[in-house]
Amino acid sequence: MRNVFIVLMPALLLGGAAAHAHAFLDHANPRVGSTVRTAPREVTLWFSQKLEPSFSSAQVHDAAGARVDQGARVSGMQIHLSVRSLPPGAYKVRWRVLSVDTHTTEGSFSFRVGQ
C-alpha cells in the first residue's frame, strides 16, 4: 500500500498543477447567465492567469449576431469591453485568450438586459 502511495502522490501533485496551466474565465460582470435591469456601460471578464494583451480578445454580440462592443482592453488578468447603450434583450460574450504561460482558451457566455 505504501508503494502505491509513493507512486501516485507525484502524479496527483503534478496533475493538479497542470490543471491550472491555462487562463480560464473566473467570473464576469455582468455575471454569467444573469439578467440585469440596467444595461451595463462595460462588460468585464476576470481570468485565472495573466493574459498576453496582443493575443487576447473578446466581443459582445446581440441576439441577431451584431457586434455591440466598442473594442476590448486587456489589462493583467482582465478584459474590459465598452458597450454602446444596450436595449433590452439577450447578449453573448465570446473570448479567446492566450495566457502568459502560452496556453490558449476560448469560450462564451450570455446575459440579458431587461426584466
ChimeraX commands (.cxc) that place a marker at each C-alpha (Angstrom):
marker #1 position 0.00,0.00,0.00 radius 0.5
marker #1 position 2.81,2.39,0.87 radius 0.5
marker #1 position 4.45,1.82,-2.54 radius 0.5
marker #1 position 1.21,2.70,-4.32 radius 0.5
marker #1 position 1.02,5.95,-2.35 radius 0.5
marker #1 position 4.63,6.82,-3.22 radius 0.5
marker #1 position 3.96,6.20,-6.93 radius 0.5
marker #1 position 0.63,8.02,-7.07 radius 0.5
marker #1 position 1.49,11.08,-4.98 radius 0.5
marker #1 position 3.74,12.79,-7.59 radius 0.5
marker #1 position 1.14,12.13,-10.29 radius 0.5
marker #1 position -1.58,13.72,-8.17 radius 0.5
marker #1 position 0.55,16.76,-7.37 radius 0.5
marker #1 position 1.68,17.29,-10.96 radius 0.5
marker #1 position -1.80,16.65,-12.33 radius 0.5
marker #1 position -3.19,19.40,-10.11 radius 0.5
marker #1 position -0.54,21.84,-11.30 radius 0.5
marker #1 position -1.28,21.07,-14.94 radius 0.5
marker #1 position -4.97,21.79,-14.41 radius 0.5
marker #1 position -4.14,25.41,-13.53 radius 0.5
marker #1 position -1.85,25.95,-16.53 radius 0.5
marker #1 position -4.48,27.81,-18.57 radius 0.5
marker #1 position -6.28,31.13,-18.24 radius 0.5
marker #1 position -9.87,30.17,-17.50 radius 0.5
marker #1 position -12.73,32.60,-17.01 radius 0.5
marker #1 position -13.02,33.14,-13.27 radius 0.5
marker #1 position -16.01,35.50,-13.25 radius 0.5
marker #1 position -17.59,38.32,-15.20 radius 0.5
marker #1 position -19.65,41.46,-14.76 radius 0.5
marker #1 position -22.49,41.15,-15.71 radius 0.5
marker #1 position -22.44,37.67,-14.23 radius 0.5
marker #1 position -22.60,34.62,-16.48 radius 0.5
marker #1 position -26.25,33.80,-17.24 radius 0.5
marker #1 position -27.60,36.79,-15.32 radius 0.5
marker #1 position -30.37,39.23,-16.13 radius 0.5
marker #1 position -29.61,42.87,-15.33 radius 0.5
marker #1 position -32.23,45.61,-15.15 radius 0.5
marker #1 position -29.87,48.40,-16.16 radius 0.5
marker #1 position -27.72,48.00,-19.24 radius 0.5
marker #1 position -24.01,47.93,-18.40 radius 0.5
marker #1 position -21.64,50.50,-19.90 radius 0.5
marker #1 position -18.84,47.96,-19.70 radius 0.5
marker #1 position -18.51,44.17,-19.64 radius 0.5
marker #1 position -15.53,42.91,-17.63 radius 0.5
marker #1 position -14.06,39.41,-17.66 radius 0.5
marker #1 position -11.63,38.15,-14.99 radius 0.5
marker #1 position -9.34,35.22,-15.77 radius 0.5
marker #1 position -7.34,32.84,-13.61 radius 0.5
marker #1 position -3.98,33.90,-15.09 radius 0.5
marker #1 position -2.36,36.98,-16.56 radius 0.5
marker #1 position -3.13,37.44,-20.27 radius 0.5
marker #1 position -0.97,38.31,-23.26 radius 0.5
marker #1 position -2.67,41.53,-24.49 radius 0.5
marker #1 position -1.60,41.18,-28.13 radius 0.5
marker #1 position -3.15,37.72,-28.43 radius 0.5
marker #1 position -6.27,38.03,-26.28 radius 0.5
marker #1 position -9.63,39.36,-27.39 radius 0.5
marker #1 position -13.34,39.40,-26.62 radius 0.5
marker #1 position -16.52,40.64,-28.26 radius 0.5
marker #1 position -20.15,41.22,-27.28 radius 0.5
marker #1 position -22.92,40.37,-29.77 radius 0.5
marker #1 position -26.68,40.90,-29.66 radius 0.5
marker #1 position -29.27,38.19,-30.40 radius 0.5
marker #1 position -29.04,38.90,-34.14 radius 0.5
marker #1 position -25.26,38.43,-34.05 radius 0.5
marker #1 position -24.37,42.11,-34.48 radius 0.5
marker #1 position -21.34,43.27,-32.54 radius 0.5
marker #1 position -22.28,45.81,-29.84 radius 0.5
marker #1 position -18.98,46.43,-28.08 radius 0.5
marker #1 position -16.58,49.23,-28.93 radius 0.5
marker #1 position -13.41,47.22,-28.54 radius 0.5
marker #1 position -11.57,45.33,-25.84 radius 0.5
marker #1 position -8.82,46.44,-23.48 radius 0.5
marker #1 position -6.69,43.75,-21.85 radius 0.5
marker #1 position -5.09,44.56,-18.52 radius 0.5
marker #1 position -3.35,41.89,-16.45 radius 0.5
marker #1 position -5.95,39.21,-15.77 radius 0.5
marker #1 position -8.91,41.23,-17.08 radius 0.5
marker #1 position -10.60,42.14,-20.33 radius 0.5
marker #1 position -12.74,45.30,-20.38 radius 0.5
marker #1 position -15.29,45.80,-23.16 radius 0.5
marker #1 position -17.01,49.16,-23.57 radius 0.5
marker #1 position -20.52,48.70,-24.94 radius 0.5
marker #1 position -23.00,51.02,-26.59 radius 0.5
marker #1 position -26.32,51.66,-24.94 radius 0.5
marker #1 position -27.85,48.19,-24.89 radius 0.5
marker #1 position -31.61,47.83,-25.36 radius 0.5
marker #1 position -33.44,45.00,-23.55 radius 0.5
marker #1 position -32.54,41.60,-24.95 radius 0.5
marker #1 position -30.03,38.75,-24.92 radius 0.5
marker #1 position -26.28,39.26,-25.41 radius 0.5
marker #1 position -23.43,36.82,-25.92 radius 0.5
marker #1 position -19.83,37.44,-24.87 radius 0.5
marker #1 position -17.14,35.46,-26.69 radius 0.5
marker #1 position -13.46,35.40,-25.80 radius 0.5
marker #1 position -10.21,33.85,-26.92 radius 0.5
marker #1 position -7.21,34.44,-24.70 radius 0.5
marker #1 position -3.56,33.49,-24.51 radius 0.5
marker #1 position -2.14,33.27,-21.01 radius 0.5
marker #1 position 1.43,34.25,-20.19 radius 0.5
marker #1 position 2.27,30.53,-19.99 radius 0.5
marker #1 position 1.37,30.25,-23.74 radius 0.5
marker #1 position -1.88,28.28,-23.39 radius 0.5
marker #1 position -4.96,29.40,-25.33 radius 0.5
marker #1 position -8.53,29.09,-24.09 radius 0.5
marker #1 position -11.80,30.30,-25.54 radius 0.5
marker #1 position -15.43,30.30,-24.59 radius 0.5
marker #1 position -18.63,32.24,-24.33 radius 0.5
marker #1 position -21.48,33.12,-22.03 radius 0.5
marker #1 position -24.75,35.01,-22.23 radius 0.5
marker #1 position -26.52,37.65,-20.19 radius 0.5
marker #1 position -29.78,39.54,-20.60 radius 0.5
marker #1 position -30.78,43.16,-20.22 radius 0.5
marker #1 position -34.38,43.70,-19.14 radius 0.5
marker #1 position -36.86,42.43,-16.60 radius 0.5
marker link #1:1,2 radius 0.2
marker link #1:2,3 radius 0.2
marker link #1:3,4 radius 0.2
marker link #1:4,5 radius 0.2
marker link #1:5,6 radius 0.2
marker link #1:6,7 radius 0.2
marker link #1:7,8 radius 0.2
marker link #1:8,9 radius 0.2
marker link #1:9,10 radius 0.2
marker link #1:10,11 radius 0.2
marker link #1:11,12 radius 0.2
marker link #1:12,13 radius 0.2
marker link #1:13,14 radius 0.2
marker link #1:14,15 radius 0.2
marker link #1:15,16 radius 0.2
marker link #1:16,17 radius 0.2
marker link #1:17,18 radius 0.2
marker link #1:18,19 radius 0.2
marker link #1:19,20 radius 0.2
marker link #1:20,21 radius 0.2
marker link #1:21,22 radius 0.2
marker link #1:22,23 radius 0.2
marker link #1:23,24 radius 0.2
marker link #1:24,25 radius 0.2
marker link #1:25,26 radius 0.2
marker link #1:26,27 radius 0.2
marker link #1:27,28 radius 0.2
marker link #1:28,29 radius 0.2
marker link #1:29,30 radius 0.2
marker link #1:30,31 radius 0.2
marker link #1:31,32 radius 0.2
marker link #1:32,33 radius 0.2
marker link #1:33,34 radius 0.2
marker link #1:34,35 radius 0.2
marker link #1:35,36 radius 0.2
marker link #1:36,37 radius 0.2
marker link #1:37,38 radius 0.2
marker link #1:38,39 radius 0.2
marker link #1:39,40 radius 0.2
marker link #1:40,41 radius 0.2
marker link #1:41,42 radius 0.2
marker link #1:42,43 radius 0.2
marker link #1:43,44 radius 0.2
marker link #1:44,45 radius 0.2
marker link #1:45,46 radius 0.2
marker link #1:46,47 radius 0.2
marker link #1:47,48 radius 0.2
marker link #1:48,49 radius 0.2
marker link #1:49,50 radius 0.2
marker link #1:50,51 radius 0.2
marker link #1:51,52 radius 0.2
marker link #1:52,53 radius 0.2
marker link #1:53,54 radius 0.2
marker link #1:54,55 radius 0.2
marker link #1:55,56 radius 0.2
marker link #1:56,57 radius 0.2
marker link #1:57,58 radius 0.2
marker link #1:58,59 radius 0.2
marker link #1:59,60 radius 0.2
marker link #1:60,61 radius 0.2
marker link #1:61,62 radius 0.2
marker link #1:62,63 radius 0.2
marker link #1:63,64 radius 0.2
marker link #1:64,65 radius 0.2
marker link #1:65,66 radius 0.2
marker link #1:66,67 radius 0.2
marker link #1:67,68 radius 0.2
marker link #1:68,69 radius 0.2
marker link #1:69,70 radius 0.2
marker link #1:70,71 radius 0.2
marker link #1:71,72 radius 0.2
marker link #1:72,73 radius 0.2
marker link #1:73,74 radius 0.2
marker link #1:74,75 radius 0.2
marker link #1:75,76 radius 0.2
marker link #1:76,77 radius 0.2
marker link #1:77,78 radius 0.2
marker link #1:78,79 radius 0.2
marker link #1:79,80 radius 0.2
marker link #1:80,81 radius 0.2
marker link #1:81,82 radius 0.2
marker link #1:82,83 radius 0.2
marker link #1:83,84 radius 0.2
marker link #1:84,85 radius 0.2
marker link #1:85,86 radius 0.2
marker link #1:86,87 radius 0.2
marker link #1:87,88 radius 0.2
marker link #1:88,89 radius 0.2
marker link #1:89,90 radius 0.2
marker link #1:90,91 radius 0.2
marker link #1:91,92 radius 0.2
marker link #1:92,93 radius 0.2
marker link #1:93,94 radius 0.2
marker link #1:94,95 radius 0.2
marker link #1:95,96 radius 0.2
marker link #1:96,97 radius 0.2
marker link #1:97,98 radius 0.2
marker link #1:98,99 radius 0.2
marker link #1:99,100 radius 0.2
marker link #1:100,101 radius 0.2
marker link #1:101,102 radius 0.2
marker link #1:102,103 radius 0.2
marker link #1:103,104 radius 0.2
marker link #1:104,105 radius 0.2
marker link #1:105,106 radius 0.2
marker link #1:106,107 radius 0.2
marker link #1:107,108 radius 0.2
marker link #1:108,109 radius 0.2
marker link #1:109,110 radius 0.2
marker link #1:110,111 radius 0.2
marker link #1:111,112 radius 0.2
marker link #1:112,113 radius 0.2
marker link #1:113,114 radius 0.2
marker link #1:114,115 radius 0.2
view
